[in-house]
């Protein structure tokens, strides 16, 4: 049986050295959950935030097969966990993701210059109550806010910049998740408005806004296009890592 762990300090050592802000969110109890099979002396744990799961410690089949419902991206701590995920979910899609360094020194002047290039007819705003309602109605933007669980929590903890045209969303950058020291950035632009530099504008504006608050705007890339976009803002590639996209709830073991 698995349990949600209330005292997250009990598993801090299991995640030690893992530079992943979604794990920080869970350990700090800002958002997300940590699951264990032993609440007193856990030797295994799985941090879960957004749709990402991070199993750590000694491989535990029960933790893996009892993943949260629906689509989950599992990031194994090591090869032992990777093998267990493959055993439990034979239909899982193995993918490569790209970690970005988390010690970026940003060029504020360059970011401000980029953010100022908003074309005529477009409006740059933060997500407020009304824009939140627009976001949850559209699959393109739902991930901007959904991990927070409620409008109230997003408006309190979330950080964002979006570009509107005729009152409708066309591009945006938002906190996919939040931890005490910063956010994890999620960015998207609707297909007809791509290749106009809007993503660069909205990301630059969000990064500046975070820096003004003393928050670190963390970036993780799902493909090389995301890596290249990140480099425009001063981020540096760190390393590749393996993840598993588990969309089926059927278990093979």
C-alpha positions, -999 to 999 in steps of 0.1 A, spaced: 0 0 0 12 35 -8 8 66 14 12 103 10 41 114 31 35 144 54 69 147 69 89 152 37 122 156 57 122 118 60 131 114 23 153 144 17 184 122 16 168 100 -11 166 129 -35 199 145 -25 218 160 -54 189 157 -78 186 192 -93 150 192 -103 127 220 -92 96 199 -92 112 177 -65 119 209 -45 82 218 -48 73 185 -32 99 185 -5 91 221 4 54 213 5 47 242 -18 28 219 -42 28 183 -54 30 152 -33 55 125 -21 44 89 -20 60 61 0 52 26 11 66 31 46 59 64 64 81 57 94 114 47 77 110 51 40 138 38 18 119 46 -14 98 75 -25 82 90 -55 78 128 -58 48 138 -80 41 173 -94 22 183 -125 23 152 -146 59 143 -136 69 115 -112 104 111 -98 110 77 -81 141 76 -58 159 54 -33 155 16 -35 134 5 -65 98 -3 -53 74 -20 -77 44 -10 -56 52 27 -60 56 24 -98 24 4 -105 3 27 -82 13 58 -101 -13 86 -102 -41 81 -128 -38 93 -163 -8 105 -183 25 105 -163 61 113 -172 83 91 -151 119 102 -146 139 74 -131 167 82 -106 189 55 -120 190 24 -143 174 2 -117 143 24 -116 143 26 -154 142 -12 -157 114 -14 -132 93 12 -151 98 -8 -184 88 -40 -166 56 -26 -151 46 -5 -182 57 -23 -214 38 3 -235 57 32 -219 73 55 -244 110 61 -236 121 96 -244 151 119 -240 147 152 -223 173 180 -218 183 195 -184 193 231 -184 218 245 -159 202 263 -129 229 289 -123 222 312 -152 234 348 -150 209 367 -171 216 398 -192 187 420 -181 194 447 -207 191 421 -235 159 406 -220 143 440 -216 152 448 -253 135 416 -264 105 421 -242 100 456 -257 95 443 -292 58 435 -288 41 441 -322 13 466 -326 -21 450 -320 -8 427 -293 -11 431 -255 12 418 -228 -4 409 -195 -1 386 -165 -26 359 -159 -54 373 -138 -88 357 -128 -103 362 -162 -73 350 -182 -71 320 -158 -106 310 -169 -96 312 -205 -65 291 -199 -84 262 -183 -108 260 -213 -80 254 -239 -57 224 -240 -29 246 -253 -29 267 -221 -43 244 -195 -8 233 -184 0 269 -175 -22 266 -145 -35 231 -139 -7 218 -116 -18 243 -90 -51 227 -84 -72 258 -80 -75 294 -93 -68 307 -58 -36 289 -54 -24 298 -89 -31 335 -84 -12 334 -51 18 314 -62 19 313 -100 38 337 -121 31 345 -158 31 366 -189 8 361 -218 3 379 -251 -33 386 -262 -46 396 -296 -82 408 -299 -86 396 -263 -76 360 -271 -45 341 -260 -18 338 -287 14 331 -267 24 327 -231 49 317 -205 38 306 -171 49 288 -140 42 251 -146 51 246 -110 64 268 -81 90 262 -54 101 286 -27 130 300 -46 115 301 -81 93 286 -108 96 260 -136 87 277 -169 61 264 -193 58 282 -227 36 278 -257 23 298 -287 -8 289 -308 2 275 -343 -10 305 -365 11 329 -344 44 310 -343 76 322 -359 68 358 -350 91 361 -320 62 361 -295 77 333 -274 109 352 -271 90 383 -260 68 367 -235 96 345 -220 119 376 -216 91 395 -198 85 366 -175 122 360 -167 126 397 -159 95 397 -137 109 367 -118 143 383 -113 126 415 -100 110 393 -73 142 374 -65 128 342 -80 148 319 -103 131 311 -136 141 274 -141 139 259 -176 138 222 -186 136 212 -223 115 184 -238 133 187 -272 162 205 -289 139 233 -301 133 242 -265 170 240 -258 177 265 -286 150 288 -274 164 287 -239 198 297 -252 184 330 -265 178 340 -229 212 330 -216 205 295 -204 231 268 -209 225 231 -217 235 207 -189 228 171 -198 204 146 -214 182 124 -193 158 96 -198 121 97 -191 91 75 -197 57 87 -209 32 64 -193 -3 70 -208 -19 36 -201 -32 25 -167 -28 -11 -176 -1 -29 -157 18 -59 -170 30 -70 -135 
